[in-house]
Amino acid sequence: MLRPLLSLFLLISIIITVPYPVRGEVLTQSGLVDIPTGRVLAHGIFEAGVYLGFPQAAMRRSTTNFGDAFAARLNFGLFDRLEVGLTHLWDADVPDSTVVRTANLKLLLLKEPEAGVVPGVAIGIDKLGNHVFSSDSEAEGSAIPSAFFAVSKTFNLPRVHLFSLHVGIGTQRFAFEEQPIGVFAGLSKEFQPAFARGDIAMRLEFDGLGVNAGLRYVTSSGLQVALGAETLNSPNERRYLAAVSWTNQQLLEQIKETRRLITRATALVVETRRAISDKKAADQATESPPSQ
């Protein structure tokens, strides 16, 4: 499992450049459907996989070649503060080019604690743009990087229990029409139903262009399957997304838990041996005759 993922990492690292515009944050682990959040991947955690995008019109065609954007992607976290995303995309809408290579960065300014009022805050530069998910008339200015500022906070309410709110501002693909800056917002909720044998996350967002929704299923092995729909408020521009990826987060958590159990078991063995040794010493002292 690790060898193919390492090969994918090396391949994308070698071929990566940042000259072309593509939409970013599509169904990523630390983002929602298409917007960033105030969170980054932890140090040593990575997510590698592929995603496919196709428009509403493709559903009415009598052909199986409906995908207009297919990408291999790698996201990884460094130092619990920085997240780097690399994408190698085959884009049917880019003229005179069939391959798009891109990158994006996100820096965590404040980390949200498990308890407290401090939210997670992140800034980033999204080189991926929005050409793949826009008309030709919009493609001219989409090569300009999209900067963003995102804030995330988890709340615990009666009946609803834990859910997260994400808000932010950004340029370019987040902007409203001709405005230089736009606002984006989203909600996310995670479930751990017994029948699923994994985690299910639901996302709803507004990215500056329209309303998007997504669903992600994460198995205990780290396999992730995600489905999404963009611009739900505009049927003629609606777009569907599908992604399959793998993350080492669950594997590292299992290794950490195994080490904790081994440490605990070792401590119990040491305590047991010490208790046996003390008991033997006490028994010997009791059985020994008093010296004359």
N, C-alpha and C positions, 0 to 999 in steps of 0.2 A: 504493500500500500504506500509506504513512504517513498520508495524508489521512483514510481511514476510521478508522484507529486513533486519530488525534488527535480526531476527532469523537466516538468512543466515550469517550475520556478526558474531554472537556468535558461530555458528557451525564451520565456517572456522577458527576462532580465537582459538577455543579449539583444533581442530585436526591438526593445522598447525605445520610442522617441515620442516627442510631444508636438507634432506639427498639425494634426488634424482634429477637427471638432466632432465629438460624439457626446451623447447625453450621458451623464454620470450618475453615480449612486443608485444604480438600478438593482433593487432587491439585494443590497449588501447586508452583511450581518450587523454592522454598526449603524446602518441607516434604515430608512423606511423603504417605501417603494421607489421614490425618485428624489427624496430630499435628505440632506445630512442631518445628523443629530449632534447633541453636545456630548457624545461619547466616542471613544476610540477602542480598538482592539487592545487587549492587554499584551504586555511584552511576551514575545514568543508565540503568540496565537496567530494563525494564518487561516485564510479561507481561499480555496482554489476550486474553480469550476467553470461552467459555461452558462450562457443565457441566450435566449432567442426572443426577438421582438417581431411582431407582425401587426399590420393595421386591420381595422374592422372590415375594410373592403376585401381583404384576402379571404375572409370567411365565406364570401359569396362566389369565389372563383372555382372553376372546375379543374383545379390543379393542386398537386400536393406541394409545389414549390412556393409556399406562401410566406416564408420567412424573409424579411428584408434586412435583418441585422442579426448576425450570429457572432458571439464573442467568447473568447477564453480569457479568464480574469483571475488575478491574484491580489488579495489584500492581506497585509500583515502589519502587526503592531510592534513598536519598538519603545522600550523604556517606560511603558505605561503612559506615554505622553504623545507619541507620534504614530500616525497610521499612514501607510503608503499604499496606493492602489495602482496596479498596472493592468492594462487591457490590450488585447490583440483582437481586433474586430474586423470581420468581413462585412462590408457595408455595400449593399446594392444601390444605395442612393448617392454615393459619392462619385461624381463624374471623373472618368479617366483614372480611377483607382479602385481596387477591390479590397485593399487592406488598410486598416486604420490602427495606428499604434499610439497609445495615450497613457497619461499618468495623472494622478491627483494626490494632494497632500492634505492632511488634517492634523492640527496641533491642539492638544487638550490644555486649556488654561486652568480650569477648575474641575476637580474630580468629585462627583456626587458621592457622599458617604452613604452607608447603609441606613443611617438614621440621622435626621437633622434637616435643616431648611436650606442648606447650600445646594444649588443645582449644579449640573454638569455644564460646562461652557467650553466651546471649541471654536476655532477659526480655521479656515482652509482656503485653498485655491483649487478650483475644479477645472482642470484643463480639458475635461471631456466635452464641454459645450452642449449643443442641442441639435446638431445638424441631422442626425439620424431620425429624430422624432419631430422634425419640422418640415414645412414645405420649402421648395426651392427659393421662394421669395425671402425666406427668413435666413437662408444659409449664409448670406454674405457676411453678416456680423457675428456669426456664431463661433468663429475661430478665436475670438477674444476670451481669455480665461474668465471664469465666473468665481468671484470671491464671495465668501459667506461667513456669517457669524451665527452660531446656533446655540440654543440653550435647551436643556432637557431636565425634567424633574419628575420623580415618581411619587405618586400619591396613594394613600390607603384610605378608602372610603367604605362606609358600611354597604354591604351587599355587593358593591362593585369590586371591592378589595383593591389589589394593586393594579394600577395602570399608569402610563407615562404620557406626559404632555411635552411636545417639542415645538418650539417656535424659533424663528430666526429671520434675518434679512440677508439679501444677496443681490448681486449684480447679474447682468446678462440673462441667463436662462431663468432666473428667479424674478426678473423685472416684469412690471405690468406694461405691456405694449411698448410705448415710446419712453417710459420712465426709466431713469438710470438705475433705480434701486427698487426692489420688490420685497414683499413679505411672504414667508411660507410658514406653514404650521401643520402639525399632525398629532395623531393619537395612536398609541400602541398598547396592546393588552396581551399578556401571555397566559396560557393555560397548560396544565399538566394532567389531562384526563388519563385514567388508568388504562382505558382500552387502546390509547394511542401508543403507549410504550415510548414516549418521547414528549417533546415540548411543541406546542402550537402557538404561533404568534399571529395576531391580527393587526393590520395597520390601515389607517385612514388618514389622508393628507390632502393639503392644497399646496401646490408647488409654484404658484404664480401664473400657470397656464390653465389649470383645471383641477378637478378632484380626482384623486387616485385611490385605489384600494388594493390590498395585497394580503396573502396568506402564506405563512412559512411553517413547514413541519421539519423538526430537527430530531433525528433518532439518537439513541444512546451511543451509537457508534460514530456519530459526527456527520452522517450523511444528511444533507439539507435539500429539500424540494420546496420551491416557492412558485406561486402563481400570482399574477397581478394584472390590473387593468388601469389604464391611464385615461384622463379626460373623460370621465364618466358623465360629466355634464354636457358633453358635446358628442352625440352619437356619430356624426360624420367624421370626426377626428379621433375616435376611440382607438386605442391601441392595446394589445394584449402582450403579456410578458410571461416567460417561463424560464426557470433557472434550476440547475442541479449543481450542487457543490459539496465539498467536504471540508470540515474544519477539525483541527487537532485539539480544540478546546476540551471536548469531552474526554479525549485520550489523556491529556495532561491532568485533568481533574481526577481521573481514575488512578493515574500513577501517583498523584499527590495523596489520594486517599489510601492507596496501598502502602505507601511509605509511612503514613501516619499509623496504620494498623500494625505494620512491622515494628515501628518504634514503640508502640504501646505494648505489643506482645513481648518484645525484648525486655522492656521495663518490668513486666509481670514476672518473666522468668527470673530476672535478677532478684526481684523482691521475694519470690518463692524460694530460691536457693539460699538467700540470706536468712529467711525465716527458718528453713530446715537446719541450716548451720547453727543458728542461735539455739534452736531446740535441742540439737545434739549436745551443744556445749552445756546447756542447762541440765540435761539428763546426766551427763558425765559428772558434772559437779555434784549432783544429788546422790549418785551411786558411789562416788569415791568416799572411802572411810576417812574420818577426821584424823589428822596427823597427831602423833603423841608428842 
